[in-house]
Amino acid sequence: MTNGAMIRRALLLLALLVALPAAAQPCGKAEAIGDGWTLAAPEEVGLDGTKLCNLEGFLKQWLTANIHAVVVARHGKLVMEHYLSGRDVRFAGEDLGVVRFTPTTKHDVRSISKSVTALLVGIALGEGKFPPLESAVIDSFPEYARLRTPENARITFRDLLPMAHGWKWDESAPWLSPDNTERPMFEDTDPYRFIWEQPVIVPPGTLFNYSGGATTLLGGALARATGRKIDDYAREKLFGPLSITDFEWLDFRNAQEVAAFGGLRLRPRDLAKIGQLMVSGGMWNGQRVLPEGWVAESTKPRLNTDGPLFYGYQWWLGRSLYRGRSVDWVGGIGLGGQRLYILPELDLVVAINSAHYSGPLQGIIPYAILNRFVLPAIRD
């Protein structure tokens, strides 16, 4: 089946399933597991629980959607979580087989790791432990001084954050293609050297070019500036304050360096906490976790991308139609349909995990969950 035919089939199924009669009883009640979330019924936060149940009916009737988890929070309270079983593949290609997902099951977030890395950069900046954003990135990697060129010496951290590095880099090619730049970086014994060996082909700061290499250097600079691996730094400065106690951040395949660009594994409820932190301007349960102003700084549109979205500091910026008008969202987007939708205007967070690691459904289904099920459930 071609991608075009798959998209048409998916849209037809969505149209048919959304038209199903509404469920009679609320469903997807969040479970109390002592992880810091305040729980609420949908109606307590202005959501129609019956309409949210349409999502559960949709997922049960279209099992090949392979959605593993959907978590919804509003006004700082967890109101819905829904988990299913399905096949999954761990970061770096390990086949996990069929997994029964629950509130305590971790899931790859893939490139949402990039967004989390940017939050850690903000924390380190606030502590005075990260280099100024206008400084040259290569100055933080003196061991690669022999690879310094006039072109790559112009790349600053303010260029890396919005993916405006200027390197020749291609992640659009299939993973096993010789044209894919991310795979050889991931498999290299020295991923930093691999990145610095890439030629700069456009002036830094001018053109969006999605690159795991940019995030890898952010993570490497963070580790050097703090003197700690970034998972250890995250445990103390970000995950600890959010009561996130069960996570993994995997290394590169052949290097003892944390894969900042894609190796993070979180429980879906904990992924939603990251969204709630953003909605609250860097606060969690009355405690400041992110420096004041970093959320606003991170979510300013910095560059046009190759599609309809803008890009900030490792965050995607999009919009949805809500009651006849446009409403903005901030997005963490990871391969396979990992999504974190953050809608500050509506005080809403939606976290989604799935396993469509190739093909268009990884974009279609999560977007439909937000637009056709969650947003129509808002009553206030």
C-alpha positions as CSV (number, residue, x, y, z in Angstrom):
1,M,0.0,0.0,0.0
2,T,1.4,3.4,-1.0
3,N,1.7,6.2,1.5
4,G,-1.1,8.1,-0.3
5,A,-3.4,5.1,-0.1
6,M,-2.6,4.6,3.6
7,I,-3.3,8.2,4.4
8,R,-6.7,8.1,2.6
9,R,-7.6,4.8,4.4
10,A,-6.6,6.4,7.7
11,L,-8.7,9.5,7.1
12,L,-11.7,7.4,6.1
13,L,-11.5,5.2,9.2
14,L,-11.1,8.3,11.4
15,A,-14.2,9.9,9.8
16,L,-16.3,6.7,10.4
17,L,-15.1,6.1,13.9
18,V,-15.5,9.6,15.1
19,A,-19.1,9.4,14.0
20,L,-19.7,6.5,16.4
21,P,-22.3,7.1,19.2
22,A,-21.0,8.6,22.3
23,A,-20.1,6.2,25.1
24,A,-22.6,6.0,27.9
25,Q,-20.2,6.3,30.9
26,P,-17.0,8.2,31.5
27,C,-13.8,6.2,31.1
28,G,-10.1,6.4,31.3
29,K,-10.1,7.4,34.9
30,A,-6.6,8.3,36.1
31,E,-5.1,6.1,38.8
32,A,-3.6,7.3,42.0
33,I,-0.1,6.0,42.2
34,G,1.6,8.6,44.4
35,D,3.6,10.3,41.7
36,G,2.8,13.9,42.4
37,W,-0.2,14.3,40.2
38,T,-3.5,15.7,41.5
39,L,-6.3,13.8,40.0
40,A,-9.7,15.1,38.9
41,A,-12.8,14.0,37.0
42,P,-13.0,15.6,33.5
43,E,-16.0,17.7,34.4
44,E,-14.1,19.3,37.3
45,V,-11.7,20.9,34.8
46,G,-14.2,21.8,32.1
47,L,-14.0,18.6,30.0
48,D,-16.8,16.4,28.8
49,G,-15.9,12.9,30.0
50,T,-18.4,11.2,27.7
51,K,-16.8,12.8,24.6
52,L,-13.4,11.8,25.9
53,C,-14.7,8.3,25.9
54,N,-15.1,8.4,22.2
55,L,-11.4,8.2,22.0
56,E,-11.4,4.9,23.9
57,G,-14.0,3.5,21.5
58,F,-11.9,4.7,18.5
59,L,-8.8,3.0,19.8
60,K,-10.5,-0.3,20.6
61,Q,-12.1,-0.5,17.2
62,W,-8.9,0.4,15.2
63,L,-6.3,-1.8,17.0
64,T,-3.8,-1.4,14.1
65,A,-3.6,2.3,15.2
66,N,-1.1,0.8,17.6
67,I,-1.5,3.6,20.2
68,H,0.1,2.6,23.5
69,A,-0.9,5.5,25.8
70,V,-2.9,8.7,25.9
71,V,-2.7,11.0,28.9
72,V,-4.7,14.2,29.3
73,A,-4.2,16.9,32.0
74,R,-6.0,20.2,32.4
75,H,-5.7,23.0,34.9
76,G,-2.8,21.2,36.5
77,K,-4.8,18.0,37.2
78,L,-4.6,14.6,35.6
79,V,-8.0,13.7,34.2
80,M,-7.6,10.8,31.8
81,E,-5.1,8.0,31.0
82,H,-5.7,5.2,28.6
83,Y,-3.3,2.3,27.9
84,L,-3.3,-0.5,25.4
85,S,-1.1,-3.4,24.4
86,G,0.9,-3.5,21.3
87,R,4.2,-4.3,19.6
88,D,7.0,-1.9,20.3
89,V,10.7,-1.3,19.4
90,R,13.1,0.2,21.8
91,F,15.5,3.0,20.8
92,A,18.5,1.5,18.9
93,G,16.3,-1.2,17.4
94,E,15.6,-3.8,20.2
95,D,12.3,-5.6,19.4
96,L,10.3,-5.6,22.7
97,G,7.5,-7.8,21.2
98,V,4.0,-7.2,22.5
99,V,4.0,-5.0,25.6
100,R,1.0,-4.5,27.9
101,F,1.3,-0.8,28.8
102,T,0.2,0.5,32.2
103,P,0.6,3.7,34.2
104,T,4.0,2.5,35.3
105,T,5.4,1.3,32.0
106,K,8.2,3.4,30.4
107,H,8.1,4.2,26.7
108,D,10.6,5.7,24.3
109,V,9.9,9.4,23.7
110,R,12.5,9.5,20.9
111,S,13.1,13.0,19.7
112,I,11.1,14.6,22.6
113,S,14.5,13.9,24.2
114,K,15.7,17.0,22.3
115,S,13.1,19.2,23.9
116,V,14.0,17.9,27.4
117,T,17.7,18.5,26.6
118,A,16.8,22.1,25.9
119,L,15.1,22.4,29.3
120,L,18.3,21.2,30.9
121,V,20.3,23.8,29.0
122,G,17.9,26.4,30.4
123,I,18.4,25.2,33.9
124,A,22.2,25.2,33.6
125,L,22.1,28.7,32.1
126,G,20.1,29.8,35.1
127,E,22.8,28.4,37.4
128,G,25.5,30.1,35.4
129,K,27.0,26.7,34.4
130,F,26.4,26.8,30.7
131,P,28.3,29.0,28.2
132,P,26.6,32.1,26.9
133,L,24.4,31.3,24.0
134,E,26.3,33.6,21.7
135,S,29.6,31.8,22.3
136,A,31.2,29.5,19.7
137,V,30.2,25.9,20.3
138,I,33.6,24.5,19.3
139,D,35.2,26.4,22.2
140,S,33.4,23.9,24.5
141,F,35.1,21.0,22.7
142,P,38.8,21.9,22.8
143,E,39.8,18.3,22.2
144,Y,38.6,18.8,18.6
145,A,40.6,22.0,18.0
146,R,42.2,20.4,14.9
147,L,38.8,20.2,13.3
148,R,38.1,23.9,13.8
149,T,37.4,25.8,10.6
150,P,36.5,29.5,10.0
151,E,33.0,28.2,9.1
152,N,32.2,25.9,12.0
153,A,33.8,28.4,14.5
154,R,30.8,30.7,13.7
155,I,28.3,28.2,15.0
156,T,26.9,29.4,18.3
157,F,24.6,27.7,20.9
158,R,21.9,30.1,19.8
159,D,22.3,28.5,16.3
160,L,22.1,24.9,17.7
161,L,19.0,25.4,19.7
162,P,16.7,26.2,16.7
163,M,18.5,23.7,14.4
164,A,20.2,26.5,12.3
165,H,23.7,25.0,12.5
166,G,24.6,25.2,8.8
167,W,26.1,21.7,8.5
168,K,25.4,19.4,5.6
169,W,23.1,17.0,7.3
170,D,20.2,14.8,6.1
171,E,17.9,12.8,8.4
172,S,15.1,12.6,5.7
173,A,16.8,9.6,4.1
174,P,15.8,6.1,5.3
175,W,17.8,5.0,8.4
176,L,19.9,2.4,6.5
177,S,20.5,4.7,3.5
178,P,24.1,5.9,3.1
179,D,22.7,9.4,2.7
180,N,21.3,9.4,6.3
181,T,23.6,11.4,8.6
182,E,22.1,10.5,11.9
183,R,22.8,6.7,11.8
184,P,26.6,6.9,11.3
185,M,26.7,9.5,14.1
186,F,24.8,7.2,16.4
187,E,27.0,4.2,15.5
188,D,30.3,6.1,15.7
189,T,32.7,5.5,18.6
190,D,33.2,9.3,18.8
191,P,29.9,11.0,17.8
192,Y,31.3,14.5,18.6
193,R,34.2,14.0,16.2
194,F,31.8,12.8,13.5
195,I,29.7,16.0,13.8
196,W,32.7,18.3,13.7
197,E,33.9,16.6,10.5
198,Q,30.7,17.6,8.7
199,P,31.1,20.5,6.3
200,V,29.3,23.8,6.9
201,I,27.4,24.6,3.7
202,V,25.2,27.6,4.7
203,P,25.8,30.4,7.1
204,P,24.8,29.4,10.6
205,G,21.6,31.0,12.0
206,T,19.9,31.2,8.6
207,L,18.3,27.9,7.7
208,F,16.4,25.2,9.6
209,N,17.8,21.8,9.1
210,Y,16.7,19.1,11.6
211,S,19.7,17.4,13.1
212,G,20.3,15.1,16.0
213,G,23.9,16.3,15.8
214,A,22.9,19.7,17.0
215,T,21.2,18.2,20.1
216,T,24.2,15.9,20.6
217,L,26.5,18.9,20.9
218,L,24.1,20.6,23.3
219,G,24.2,17.5,25.5
220,G,27.9,17.2,25.2
221,A,28.4,20.9,26.1
222,L,26.0,20.5,29.1
223,A,27.9,17.5,30.4
224,R,31.2,19.4,30.1
225,A,29.9,22.5,31.7
226,T,28.3,20.7,34.7
227,G,30.9,18.0,35.0
228,R,28.1,15.4,35.0
229,K,26.4,13.0,32.6
230,I,23.2,14.7,31.5
231,D,21.0,11.9,32.9
232,D,22.5,12.5,36.4
233,Y,22.0,16.3,36.0
234,A,18.4,15.7,34.8
235,R,17.7,13.4,37.8
236,E,18.6,16.2,40.3
237,K,17.6,19.3,38.5
238,L,14.5,18.4,36.4
239,F,13.2,14.9,37.1
240,G,13.6,15.0,40.9
241,P,11.6,18.1,41.4
242,L,8.8,16.6,39.2
243,S,8.8,13.4,41.2
244,I,10.0,11.4,38.1
245,T,11.8,8.5,39.7
246,D,11.6,5.9,37.0
247,F,13.4,6.8,33.7
248,E,16.1,5.7,31.4
249,W,18.4,7.7,29.1
250,L,20.2,5.4,26.8
251,D,23.8,5.9,25.5
252,F,25.0,5.9,21.9
253,R,25.5,2.5,20.4
254,N,29.3,2.5,20.6
255,A,30.1,5.4,22.9
256,Q,29.7,6.0,26.6
257,E,27.8,9.2,26.0
258,V,24.1,9.8,26.7
259,A,22.1,10.0,23.4
260,A,20.6,13.5,24.1
261,F,18.9,13.5,20.7
262,G,16.6,10.5,21.3
263,G,17.5,8.0,24.0
264,L,15.1,9.1,26.8
265,R,12.4,6.7,28.2
266,L,9.6,8.0,30.4
267,R,6.3,6.8,31.8
268,P,3.5,8.6,29.8
269,R,2.3,10.3,33.0
270,D,5.8,11.7,33.5
271,L,5.9,12.9,30.0
272,A,2.8,14.8,30.7
273,K,4.5,16.4,33.7
274,I,7.0,18.0,31.3
275,G,4.0,19.5,29.5
276,Q,2.5,20.7,32.7
277,L,5.8,22.3,33.6
278,M,5.7,24.2,30.3
279,V,2.1,25.3,30.7
280,S,2.9,26.6,34.2
281,G,5.8,28.7,33.0
282,G,8.4,26.5,34.6
283,M,6.5,25.8,37.9
284,W,5.5,22.4,39.3
285,N,3.2,22.2,42.4
286,G,4.3,25.6,43.5
287,Q,8.0,25.0,43.0
288,R,10.1,26.8,40.4
289,V,12.0,24.2,38.3
290,L,12.9,26.2,35.2
291,P,14.4,29.6,35.3
292,E,11.8,32.4,34.9
293,G,11.4,33.3,31.3
294,W,13.0,30.2,29.8
295,V,9.6,28.7,28.7
296,A,8.8,31.9,26.8
297,E,12.3,32.1,25.4
298,S,12.2,28.5,24.3
299,T,8.8,28.7,22.6
300,K,9.3,31.8,20.5
301,P,9.1,31.0,16.8
302,R,12.6,31.1,15.6
303,L,12.5,29.6,12.1
304,N,10.2,28.2,9.4
305,T,10.5,24.5,9.0
306,D,10.0,22.4,5.9
307,G,6.3,22.2,6.6
308,P,3.6,24.3,8.2
309,L,5.2,24.3,11.7
310,F,7.6,26.8,13.3
311,Y,10.5,25.8,15.4
312,G,11.8,27.2,18.7
313,Y,14.5,26.0,21.0
314,Q,14.1,22.2,20.3
315,W,10.3,22.6,20.4
316,W,7.9,22.5,17.5
317,L,5.2,25.2,17.3
318,G,1.9,24.6,15.6
319,R,-1.8,25.3,15.8
320,S,-5.2,23.7,15.7
321,L,-8.7,24.8,14.9
322,Y,-10.8,25.2,18.0
323,R,-14.3,26.5,17.9
324,G,-13.8,28.3,14.6
325,R,-10.5,30.0,15.6
326,S,-6.8,29.1,15.7
327,V,-5.2,28.0,18.9
328,D,-1.5,27.6,19.2
329,W,0.3,24.6,20.7
330,V,3.9,23.8,21.6
331,G,4.9,20.3,20.6
332,G,7.4,17.7,21.5
333,I,7.5,15.3,18.5
334,G,9.3,12.0,18.4
335,L,9.6,9.2,15.8
336,G,6.8,6.6,15.9
337,G,4.0,8.9,17.0
338,Q,5.4,10.1,20.3
339,R,3.7,13.4,21.0
340,L,3.5,16.0,23.7
341,Y,0.9,18.7,22.9
342,I,1.0,21.8,25.2
343,L,-1.8,24.3,24.7
344,P,-1.1,27.2,27.2
345,E,-4.2,29.2,26.2
346,L,-6.5,26.2,27.1
347,D,-4.3,25.1,30.0
348,L,-4.2,21.7,28.4
349,V,-1.6,18.9,28.0
350,V,-1.9,15.8,25.9
351,A,0.8,13.1,25.9
352,I,0.7,10.2,23.4
353,N,2.9,7.2,22.8
354,S,2.6,4.9,19.9
355,A,4.6,2.6,17.6
356,H,4.4,3.8,14.0
357,Y,8.2,4.1,13.4
358,S,7.7,4.3,9.6
359,G,4.9,5.7,7.4
360,P,2.5,8.6,7.7
361,L,0.3,7.2,10.5
362,Q,2.8,8.4,13.1
363,G,1.7,12.0,12.3
364,I,-2.0,11.4,11.4
365,I,-3.3,9.5,14.4
366,P,-1.8,11.6,17.3
367,Y,-3.0,14.8,15.6
368,A,-6.4,13.3,15.2
369,I,-6.5,12.4,18.9
370,L,-5.9,16.0,19.8
371,N,-8.1,17.6,17.2
372,R,-11.0,15.2,16.9
373,F,-11.3,13.9,20.5
374,V,-9.7,16.1,23.1
375,L,-10.4,19.6,21.8
376,P,-14.1,18.9,21.2
377,A,-14.4,17.7,24.8
378,I,-13.6,21.1,26.2
379,R,-16.8,22.7,27.6
380,D,-15.7,25.9,29.2
